Amino acid sequence: SPVLARGLDPMGDRFVIEVPAGEPAPPQPRYSLTLRALHGASAVILLITGEAKRATLDRADRDNLPVASMIH
């Protein structure tokens, strides 16, 4: 995503950002919480369903995937 770095900036100035549609993002624009907003939450629940999502979670650290910032 062209706004990924901005969304993952723990010191960013926003709690929500606009995410444009496109590859590999979903085909519709959307809004997303930033890492700063998630770090400020009183609870974060990461729901993983399916083998593909589990495989992604298993390789998050190794491949430096965005979800790795939430599991530390």
trRosetta pair geometry for C-beta under 8 A, 3 or more apart (Angstrom, degrees):
i j d omega theta_ij theta_ji phi_ij phi_ji
1 4 4.3 126 65 -50 93 91
1 7 7.5 12 93 12 136 135
1 19 5.8 -32 -155 -151 140 104
1 20 7.5 154 -154 49 89 75
1 22 7.8 132 -117 70 65 102
1 25 5.4 74 -90 -58 98 123
2 20 6.6 7 38 35 114 120
3 6 4.8 -55 -169 46 74 117
3 7 5.7 76 132 -26 88 103
3 17 5.5 -172 160 142 139 137
3 18 7.3 154 -45 84 171 57
3 19 5.7 -136 54 -109 130 67
3 20 7.3 126 -8 7 116 84
4 7 5.8 -63 -148 39 29 109
4 8 6.1 12 161 -7 67 114
4 66 6.5 -112 -161 -82 110 132
5 8 6.0 -66 -142 46 28 101
5 9 6.6 47 154 -46 63 97
6 9 5.9 -38 -153 3 31 118
6 12 6.2 99 -177 -120 63 139
6 14 7.7 23 160 42 103 122
6 17 6.0 133 113 -116 114 162
6 34 7.6 -75 133 -119 69 118
7 12 7.5 -39 -120 -21 16 169
7 17 5.3 -122 -86 36 90 141
7 19 7.5 12 -61 -81 144 107
7 32 5.9 1 -130 100 140 124
7 34 4.9 -144 -152 -119 60 74
7 35 6.5 107 147 -13 62 84
8 34 7.6 -143 -57 -164 20 77
8 35 4.9 60 -141 -22 42 136
8 66 6.0 -123 -83 -136 130 97
8 69 5.8 159 -150 -15 105 169
9 12 3.8 106 86 -53 108 99
9 34 7.3 -31 56 -173 71 122
9 35 6.8 163 57 46 27 117
9 36 7.1 -11 97 -37 66 107
10 35 5.2 -70 -85 113 65 118
10 36 5.6 132 -159 -80 41 72
10 39 6.0 43 -141 -10 100 157
10 69 7.9 -158 -61 -173 105 126
11 36 7.0 139 -74 -89 7 120
12 34 5.5 -104 68 178 140 152
12 35 7.4 103 14 52 120 87
12 36 5.1 -135 52 -19 89 134
14 17 5.5 99 109 -68 143 85
14 34 5.6 119 97 -24 80 147
14 36 7.4 129 79 50 43 132
15 33 6.6 -30 163 -146 71 75
15 34 5.7 -138 -153 31 25 105
15 36 6.3 -104 -101 91 59 102
15 37 3.8 98 -158 -79 82 115
15 40 7.7 -61 -119 42 110 137
16 31 5.4 9 -179 179 111 113
16 32 7.0 157 -153 78 65 34
16 33 6.0 -43 -98 -101 69 48
16 34 6.8 -132 -73 -14 18 89
16 37 6.8 49 -55 -47 60 157
17 31 7.1 162 81 -154 32 67
17 32 5.9 -23 61 62 81 85
17 34 5.8 80 -12 -67 106 100
18 29 6.6 0 -176 180 95 114
18 30 7.8 160 -156 90 55 32
18 31 6.0 -43 -101 -101 51 69
19 25 6.2 -164 154 -144 112 150
19 29 6.6 165 86 -160 56 65
19 30 5.2 -14 60 67 105 77
19 31 6.9 153 12 -114 87 16
19 32 4.9 45 -26 -6 129 118
20 25 7.1 118 91 68 55 156
20 29 5.4 -37 -134 -109 40 96
21 25 6.2 -157 -151 101 34 113
21 26 6.6 -70 -130 99 79 62
21 27 5.3 34 -165 178 119 32
21 28 5.2 -50 -93 -147 121 5
21 29 4.8 -79 -31 -55 86 58
21 30 7.9 97 -74 -9 71 77
22 25 5.3 46 64 48 60 105
22 27 7.8 87 -59 -119 20 45
25 30 7.9 -154 176 25 119 109
26 30 6.7 47 58 -16 123 130
33 37 4.3 -115 -171 82 98 136
33 38 5.7 113 127 -52 122 88
34 37 4.9 103 55 5 72 98
34 38 7.2 -139 100 -1 41 88
35 38 5.5 -56 -145 41 36 111
35 39 6.0 37 156 -21 69 106
35 69 5.7 -41 -123 133 134 139
35 70 7.6 -136 -127 -69 90 82
36 39 6.0 -55 -145 37 27 110
36 40 6.5 20 156 -14 60 112
37 40 5.9 -67 -153 40 29 109
37 41 7.0 47 149 -44 63 94
38 41 5.6 -34 -156 0 38 118
38 44 5.7 59 -172 -102 92 136
38 70 6.4 -51 143 -108 146 107
41 44 5.3 106 79 -62 133 86
44 70 6.6 -130 144 -164 149 110
46 57 8.0 127 147 -114 131 129
46 67 7.5 104 -144 -161 136 110
46 70 6.3 135 -77 126 131 131
46 71 7.2 -27 -12 -81 168 90
48 53 4.8 -177 -161 128 82 117
48 54 5.7 108 154 -81 126 65
48 57 5.5 -26 -114 -34 150 148
49 53 6.0 51 62 42 41 148
50 53 4.8 86 68 13 91 102
50 54 6.8 -156 98 -7 46 90
51 54 5.5 -58 -146 38 32 113
51 55 6.2 35 156 -22 67 105
52 55 5.7 -52 -149 34 30 112
52 56 6.6 33 150 -20 62 104
53 56 5.5 -51 -151 34 35 115
53 57 6.5 36 151 -18 65 104
54 57 5.6 -53 -150 37 33 112
54 58 6.3 37 151 -22 65 106
55 58 5.6 -52 -147 34 32 115
55 59 6.6 9 161 0 64 109
56 59 6.4 -73 -149 48 27 94
56 60 6.7 59 149 -65 63 84
56 65 6.7 174 -180 -171 88 174
56 67 7.1 81 138 24 103 147
57 60 5.5 -18 -153 -27 35 119
57 67 6.5 -79 -107 117 68 148
57 71 7.6 118 -158 -62 91 154
59 62 5.0 -67 -160 53 69 113
59 63 4.9 37 147 -2 100 116
59 65 7.0 81 105 -14 77 130
60 63 6.8 -75 -138 51 15 88
60 65 4.4 -92 -137 52 65 114
60 67 4.9 -85 -127 81 133 99
60 68 4.2 168 152 -68 100 84
60 71 6.5 85 97 24 152 140
61 64 7.5 17 -176 -73 29 42
61 68 5.2 132 -83 -125 51 125
61 71 7.9 -96 -56 77 94 125
64 68 6.4 -86 -145 25 34 153
65 68 5.4 121 65 -18 66 99
66 69 6.1 -41 -174 14 52 111
67 70 5.7 -57 -166 36 55 110
67 71 6.6 39 146 -16 80 110
68 71 6.0 -67 -144 39 37 103
68 72 6.9 34 163 -26 68 108
69 72 6.9 -58 -151 24 28 108
